[in-house]
């Protein structure tokens, strides 16, 4: 039996805010045998590209993610560790210990950018986010283009003591997950 996941709906909503060509560049072309969308569930779509975006709600998962795209490298900054919970926090803590021991780096400082070069103007121009919350778990799908290359990441969240904390970061484009790094 086919199950519908919230992140699939989030991706569909994200696509609605992009032009057809941009969407295919970010997410690939739809399958040739894709059914017509007349039977598809209806969703509230994000505003058109030229319309102002809805404000980010303070304390929301999207509000937690936003600074990582305004300041490159925040994800590996120990001062930001309060935004993380396990398993991501454990990996970041082990990476800090490895760096302090002088044995080198374990993580790329641009993980939020899918290890691409930081071009704030290009990211600001192309950045799209969509949030899906289900109980005490949430996901924020982020898509952007840098140097003509599309990137898509999924930030996973868990509510801890009433606050949204990042539990993992996955690159759909680069096929890696922060939780899978072995920083020892």
N, C-alpha and C positions, 0 to 999 in steps of 0.2 A: 504494500500500500504506500503510495506517495505521500510524504509529509511536507508541509509548507513551513519553512523556518523563517523567523523574523528577519534575518539578514538577507534572505532572498527578496522580501518585500522592500527592505531598505535599499538594496541594489536597484530594484525596479524604479523606486522613487527617485534615486540619484540620477538614473539614466534620463528620466523625464526632464530634468533640468539642463541636460546637455543637448547640443545639436546631434543629429543622427551620425554625422561623420566623427565628431568628437567621442560620442558614446561608443562607436565601433572601435575607435582607436584605443579607448580605455578598457573596454570590456570584451572586445571581439565581436565579430558578426554573429547574429542570431542563427541558430541551426536552421538548415534548409527546410526541415519538416516541422518548424515551430507552429503551433496552432494559432489561429486568429485570436486576437485578444478580446473578442466579444464575450467569451466565457470566463475571462480572467477576472479575479476579484478587483474591485475598484479601490483605489487608494487616494489619499489626499496628496496631491502632487506639489512639489516645491515651486516657487515662483519662476517665471520665465527668466532667462539670462539677464535681461535688461531691467527687470523689476528689482526693487530693493529686497535683500534677503531678510527673513524673519530674524528678530534679535535672538541671540543665544541666551538661554535662561541661566542665570547665575546658579552655580552648584550642579548643573547638569553634566552628563558625561561629555557632551560637546564642549562645554566651558572648560573642562579639565584638559581636553585635547588641544584646544586652540593655541595656547602659548607655545606648544612644541613646534608650531609652524610660524610663529612670530620670532622665535629666537632659536637658531640651530644649536643642537647639542644638549638641550635641556634634559633629555632622557638619561644621559650618563652623568649629570650633575648631582652629586650626593645631596645638595641642598634641596633637590626636588623629590627626594625619596619618599616623602610623606604622601605623594600622589599615587604610590604603588603599593600593591599587596602581593603575596605569593601566588603563583610561582615567579612572576617578573621581579619582585623585590629581591628574592634570594639570588637570582642570576646577577642583578645589578650590584648587590652587596659583594658577591664573590669577585666580580670584575674589579670593584674598587680595591679589594684586598690584594688582588693580583697586581694591579697598577702600583699600589703603595709598596709592595715587596720588591719592586724594580724588575719584575719578570716580564713586563710588557703589557700590551693592551689585549683585551679579549673581545671587545665590542667596537663596532664602527661608531664614531661619534654622530653620524647622521642617520641613525636607524629610523627616525620618524619620517625622513625624506627618502626612505627605501635605498639608502646608501648613495644617493645621487648628490650632485653639487648643489649648494644652496644658492638659489637665485630668488631672493624675496619678491621681486617684481613679478617674475614669471609664476611663482607659486601663488601669490595673491590674486593674480589674474585668472588662474585655472582651478584653484582649490574649491572642491565641492565636498560637503559632508552630509551624512544622513545618520540619524540616531534611531536605534530600536531598543526599547526597554521592556523586559519581561520579568516582573517581580524584582528580586534583588540582583539581577544580572542585566547587563546592557552591552551593546556593541555600537561603535561609531565607525562607519565605513568612510574612509577619506580617499579621494581621487584627485590627482593633479598631474600636470604635464611639465617636465623639465627638459629643455633642449630637444623638444619634439618627441620625447619618450614618455608614454603614459605610465603612471604608477598608481597602485591601489593598495591600501593597507587597511587592516581591521584591528581596531583597538577593542579589547575585551575588558569589561568592568565587573566589579562585584561591590555591592554596597556593604561598607564596614562602618559600624557605629554611626549610621545615618549619612555617611559621605561616600561618594563614588570614588573608587580606587581602581587603578589600572592593574589588571591581573595578567595581561599578556598583550603582545603586539605581534601581529602577523603580517607578512608581506604576501599578498596574493600574487603580485607581479614577480617578485624575486624568490618565492617559494621558501621562505624561512619564517621561523617563529622565535621570539626572544626566549621563551621558556625552553627551547631545545638547545640553547647554547650551554656548553660545559666549560665554565670559567673556573678552572682549578689548577 
